[in-house]
């Protein structure tokens, strides 16, 4: 049971940790992607606002960190002029295809070409800016690899911590479980003792010839079994000793109660409590009486027909 409880604790902790790590990495991935997209679009809009400053392949305007090119469109959407660096802009068919694919949208991504585009209207002229996404994709791939590595290491670290925490958290439960097992074992022992005594005394009752002979055979304890009323029998056990007070006669049948004279013994104060439970379960009654020079314990039960 304790082992299953520890395993359940570890599984719950690791499930929570896994969900948290996935949520954190998803947020990092999302915000990083949006930030790169925002920077790319900002750069493209800045380029479109100053189309006359476009330089050669090695002369990027200030604030521009990505390869790009710009297409100037006429009222019909045809390419009028183009400019930018790092791209061969002599392929008119390619430029026409890119323009057609980006038609009807202000921003977007052309996955097959690895380009992000932005459509900007400046002083009545429409410009279509394209920026390369290779570096952006490289950053995201590197981010995913790092997240997977960090996630795996974090998972192993939390697994080790959860195993240690499981031992610490379940320790009180294990102690309580051991005490419960000990209690059941002690209760079983306490139950066997009175049952053995009752059976032995019943055999002696059948063999004894009288009260004095029975008292002598039982070492000073007198056991009687007789009918009482209609359909009942009464089993009484008398022994010598200090008579019980009225309070002790009532409390002696409570669990774990022991009279002052028996506190140093090995009893756990369960025998009479168990006997009362058995008697009541069978519709009977058990009680104690103080007599001269000792005490009498009585058990009244219905006789089976």
N, C-alpha and C positions, 0 to 999 in steps of 0.2 A: 504493500500500500504506500509506504513512504517513498519507495523508488518511483512509483507511478506519479505520486504527487510532485516530486522533484522534476520529473520529465515534463509534466503538465506545466509547471511553473516556467521552466526553460522555454518551452514551446510558445507560451503566451508572451514572454518577454521578447523572444526573437521575432515573433510575428509583429509586435508593436515596433520594434527597432527597424525591421525591414520596411514596414509601411512608412515610417518616418524618414528613413534614408531615401526611399523612392520619391517621396513627396519633396524632400529638400533638393535632390538632384534634378527632378522635373522642373522645379521652380528656377534653379540655376540655369538649366538649359533654356527654358522659356525666356527668361529675362535677358540672358546673354544674346540669344537669337534676335529678340526684339531690339536690343541696343545696337547690334551690328546692322540690322535693317534700317533703323532710324539714322544711324551715322551715314550709311550708304545713300539713303534718299536725301539727306541734308546736303551731302557733297554734290549729288547730281543736280539738285535744285540750284545750288550755288553756281555750278558750271553753266547751267542754262540761263541764269541771270546775267552772265557776262560772256556771251558767245564769241565776242570779238577778241578775247584774251586767250583763246586756244592756241597753244604753242605746238612745238614739235614733239616727237616721241620722248625726248629727254627733258622736256620743259613743262612740268605739271604746274597748274596754278596753285596758289597758296591754299592750304587746307585740303588738297586733293591727294588721297593716298591709294586710290585704286585705278587700274587701267580702265579707260572709258573712251567713248566716242559719241559725238552729237550729230543728229540728223535734223536739218531744217526742212519743214514740210510746207507745202502750199495749201491753198484752200481745199483742194481735192484730196489731200493726204499723200501726194506724191513727193518724193525726195527732191529737194531743190539743191541742197549742198550738204556736205558732211565735213567733219573735222574731228581731231582728237589724236591720241597717240596709241602705240602698241597694237594697232589693228590695221589690216589691209582693207582700205575702203574703196578699192577699185572694183570689187565684185558687186555690180549693181543688182544682180539677181538676189544675192544674199541680203542686201539692204532692203530690197522690196519685200522679201519674205519676212524679215524681222518687223518691218513696218506693218505688214498685214496681220501678223500674229499678235501684235500689241494693239491693234485697232479696237476702239471702244473702251479702253481701260486707261486710267491715269497712271497707275502703278501696277507692277506685277513681276513675275519671274518666268523666264523661258528656260525650263529645265534642260531641254535637249541641247541648248547652246551655252548653258552656264552663265546667263546674263540676267541682270535685273534692269528694268526700264522704268523711266519716269517721264510723263508727258507734261510739259510746262508751256504756258502761254505768256510770252514776254513782248509787251508793246505791240500787240496785234499779230505777232509772229509765233507760230507753234513750233516748239522744239521737242525732239524725242531723244532723251539721253539714255545711253546704255552703259552699264558698269559691269566689269568682270566679277564673278562670285567665287573665284578659285580660292583666294585667301580667306574669305568668309567661311567657306566649306571646310577648309583646312583647320581653321580655328575651332569649328564645331566638332569635327572629328577628333581633334586633340582633346577637347573638353570631354567628349563621351568616353574616350580611353582613360582619361584621368579619373573621371567619376566612377567608372567600373573598377579601377584599381583601388581607389580610396574606399569604395563601397565594400569590396571584398575584404580589405584589411580591417575596416570598421566592423564588418559582420563577424570576423573571427575574434576580434577584440571583445566585442559585446558578448559573444558566445562564451568566452572564458569567464568574463565578469558574471554573466548570468548563472553559470555553473557554481561559482563561489557564492553568489547571492542565494541560490536555491538551497544550498547546504545550510546557510545561515538562517534563512527564512523558515525552513521546514524543521529546524532543530526543536523549537517549542512543541510543534505538532508531534514530532517523534517522541519527545519526552512524555507528552500527554498520552500518546498511544501505548507506550511502555507501561505507564502507570495504570492505564485501563486494563491491559493484559494482566498485570499483577493483581489488580482488584478482582478480576474475574477468577483468577486462579485461587486467590484467598477465599473468595465467596464460595467457590466450589468445595474447597477444603472445609470451610465452616458448615456447609450444607451436609457434606458426607458424615461429619462427626455426629450431629444429633440423630441422623437417620440410622447410623450404625448402633448408637446407644439404644434407640427405640426398638430396633429389631432384636438386639441382644436381650433387652429387658423383657420384651414380649416372650421370648423363648424361656427366660427364667420364670416368668409368671406362669407359664404352662407347666413348668416342672416343680415349682415351689409348693410346699404343703401348707404354709401359713405365713402370716406377716413377719413374725420374728425370724423364721427360717429364711425368708426372702431378704429381710434386712441384713442378716448375717452374710448371705451370699453376695449381696450387692455392696458390701463394705460400708454399711451405715446408711445407704440410700434405700428408701422404700418406694416401690412402684405398685400401683393398684390400677386395675382395669375392670370396669363394671358398667352395666347398663344404667342409664339414667333417663327416667321418663319413658316416653313412647317413641322408639325409633332413634335414640341417641345412645352414645357410649361416652364414658368419661375416663380419661387416662390421667392419673395424678402421680407426680414424682415428688417425694419428700426427702430433704437432706438436712443435715445438721449444719449450724453456722449462725452468723449474726442475722437476726430478722431484718428484712428490708423495710424501709420506711414507706409510707404511702406514695411519696414522690418517686422513690426508686422502683416501687412496684409498677408505676406507670411508665417511667422513662426507660426501664431496662429492655423494653421491646423496640426502642428506637435504634436506628442504624448508628453504628460506631459508638454507642453508649456503653460505658463500662463503669461498674461501681468502683468506689475508691479502693477497695481491697483487691481488685483484679487488674489494676492499671499496669502493674509491672509484669504481667504474664504475656504470653504470645498471642492472645486472642485479639481480634480486630473489632469485636463488638457487633458481629453480623449474625451470629448463630440464631439468637432469639428473634431478631428482626425477620430472618428468612423463615423461621418456624411460624411466626405470625402470618406472614404472607401466604404460606402453604395452607395454613388452617383457614384463613379467610377465603382463599381460592376454592376450597372444598365446602364452603358454607358453614364452617365451624368457628370456634372461638378459643382463644388461649389467654390465660391470665396467671398472675402470681399472687400468692397469699402468704402473709407472715404467720407462722405458728410458733408455739412455744419451743424454743431451742433451735429454730431453723426456719425453713421456708418450704412452701408447697407450690409446684407449678402444675396447672391443670389444662388439659386439652379436651375440648368437647366437640365431637364429630357425629354426623348423622350416619346411622348404620345402613349399609346397602342391603336392599331386600333381594 
